[in-house]
Amino acid sequence: MQRIATALVTHSRQVLALTALITVASLLSFFWFEFNADVSSFMTEGSAEGEEFAALQDKYDTADPINIVLSSADGETLLSADALADIARARDALSDVDGVDLVTSLAPETNPLTGGELTPEMLEGLPAMAIPQLTGSNPFADLLLSEDGVHTLLLVVADGDPIQVARTLDDVEFPERFDVTISGNPAMYAEVIDILSLFLLFIPPVIIVLVLGTFYANVGSRKLTALSIFPAIVGTLWTFGALNGTRTPIDVVVVIVPIFVIVMGSAYGLHFVTHYQDVASETDDPGERVRSTLEQVGKPIILTTISTAIGFLSLYAADVGPIRVMGLYAATGITFAGIISFFTLPALLSRLEVAPRAHPPRLGNALVTGLQRIVRTRVPAIVTAVVLVAFAAVFIPQIEVDSDPLFMFPDDHPLREAFGVTEELFGGATPLIGEFAFDHADVDGSFAAANEATAELEALDSVRSVISVASLANSLPAEMVEGAIDGSVELPMGSMVSDDGLRFMLLTEGLDGEGLDELQALEESSDAIVVVTGMTVLWDAMADLVLSAQVWSVLAALALVAIMLFATYRRVRPTLVALVPLVLTIGALLGFIAASGIHLNLITAVASSIVIGVGIDYAIHFVAAIQHAEADGPGYVLRALRAAGRPIVANALGIAVGLTGLWLSPLQPHHDISMIMWVSMIVAAFCALVIIPAMLPRDAVATD
């Protein structure tokens, strides 16, 4: 460490110049910045269910529709000439939006008797007796009109980017008689893009302020407080440079990477600055300050950087694409922060005037004094361990996995309410799709088999209706059916017939896990049903992957951390001493997730592995402090608490307080992550500082 410190002080200008150069390059990479709000893309790659869904959409050249529910504001029926005319005006306004390919509505575009065009003005002039005949000629009337006749559904299919189309629908002027509700996957993705933009613009600065406030209470110097978080901020910029340079888009999972890098990467700077400040009272020589500080915290910084990166990299054991990407780039950012803390921060401090501590820190000393009293007996540690084990044993079996496609949004979010309205009135804002077997040489036989399968599907409690060319054949003109079969006529629902299949739409009602099981069982037993798929099926499969990711990433993280500790200490005892608090913390974390009603999902499932990587840091720093103080004889744990207890407590609170900023996010999993990390960091720090002393000889806590 002495030679490294000398080199950093001697070549500080070059180290700072290289850091500045990489930072500027990272800032320039923001020109390649892009978002990915299509959550379905997470599931269409790497899973059988996802590949089935993508293949069916490609086969029929179709995409998820945007659902527009028009509700009569005065509660009057829409089966009137004026209402139909306004529905037609809404349809035409939607058709005029750039990127819209098809709009299916209750109002017909052509006269079923003459084949001529029906304009809104012509519809207004229709006599009342003509309305039932006109709407009755629409084979999709039952799908598009609610049972009470007060609400109607318009299906908008995009020709280009459906997300961009959904984002422009707010600008469409609908007739005043309607209350408008917009739902569907493209609408959800459009909302996610807006959220991601606002998240990156506002949340990181808020979290930086919260971390700075917590660190200032520990350090007591504005300059050193800013320097303590400097590596994390620069490391975050470098991480964006890596993301943008590899053209990796920001999605709902990856967006939290900079937050993790800021709050967790700041720990290394805090530990270095805190010890550097203490050394400043002993010498005025910048080189000696750097050398002494690196002697104390250089090795722990390396180990904790590796351990935290391991926690994130363990997410590669998950078979879920976005979780893997998040783990990779979070580990990259943490590594950047560790490198900057080890090399750039000492070089920078060696060129600055740093005064000794002017006043006692506002945070930490009282807690450390209390901890010194607690560790003098093993009873508090034993009680803590027993309580945490019992808590974990009771609640971990109750953990639930979230298969809700809207898991990102709180219960009162307008988009969730819009999906609820659509499902209640029309049987699902995101209907399932599927395919019946079809033989062009035996149209009648294929239709009969498809209709028999349709009847079986509609007999299920969770299925409201099934729509296909076969089910519509009796209500459509013969020439339209023939045109749909040979491809010369496109139905309002888009392409419905292929060389060997009939695409169908399945509207659900209260579909849950049991209903999905029934659907899949019928699919497997029926010769007519080729496949039933859709976002609900994909999210159910994703739930299984998330649970698997939770198990395997935790096992991988624990194994990798244990190997790293044993390679460092080369003895079993200190390895186990460092691991015991971590295992208790993971148990408490998983128990809290279940007890609080938080469900595992794409975002919360990563928490355990992250806590392993971060939680072991406290044990590493504390064990290093114990080993450093052991040479001075009995009472070395108490001296280690004085040296390392305050930075450990401040770091735990810094992470917890910093992640409180996630409560400003409109996404529910970010609120959950904040609560999870509050509990985990407090338990991890407390266990490290209380459990470890209990496993050491009693002379370790002896007083003078």
Secondary structure as UniProt FT lines:
FT   HELIX           2..10
FT   HELIX           12..28
FT   HELIX           29..32
FT   HELIX           39..42
FT   HELIX           48..59
FT   TURN            60..61
FT   STRAND          66..72
FT   TURN            73..74
FT   HELIX           81..95
FT   TURN            98..99
FT   STRAND          100..104
FT   TURN            112..114
FT   HELIX           120..124
FT   TURN            128..129
FT   HELIX           130..136
FT   TURN            139..140
FT   HELIX           141..144
FT   TURN            147..148
FT   STRAND          151..158
FT   HELIX           162..168
FT   HELIX           169..171
FT   TURN            176..177
FT   STRAND          178..183
FT   HELIX           185..219
FT   HELIX           222..245
FT   TURN            246..247
FT   TURN            252..253
FT   HELIX           254..256
FT   HELIX           257..280
FT   TURN            281..282
FT   HELIX           286..313
FT   HELIX           314..317
FT   HELIX           321..339
FT   HELIX           340..344
FT   HELIX           345..349
FT   TURN            350..351
FT   HELIX           365..374
FT   TURN            375..376
FT   HELIX           379..395
FT   HELIX           396..398
FT   TURN            405..408
FT   TURN            411..412
FT   HELIX           414..426
FT   STRAND          432..437
FT   HELIX           440..442
FT   HELIX           443..458
FT   TURN            461..462
FT   STRAND          463..467
FT   HELIX           469..472
FT   TURN            473..475
FT   HELIX           478..486
FT   TURN            492..493
FT   STRAND          501..508
FT   HELIX           513..525
FT   STRAND          529..533
FT   HELIX           535..569
FT   HELIX           572..595
FT   TURN            596..597
FT   TURN            602..603
FT   HELIX           604..606
FT   HELIX           607..629
FT   HELIX           630..632
FT   HELIX           636..640
FT   HELIX           641..645
FT   HELIX           646..659
FT   HELIX           660..664
FT   HELIX           668..694
FT   HELIX           698..701
//
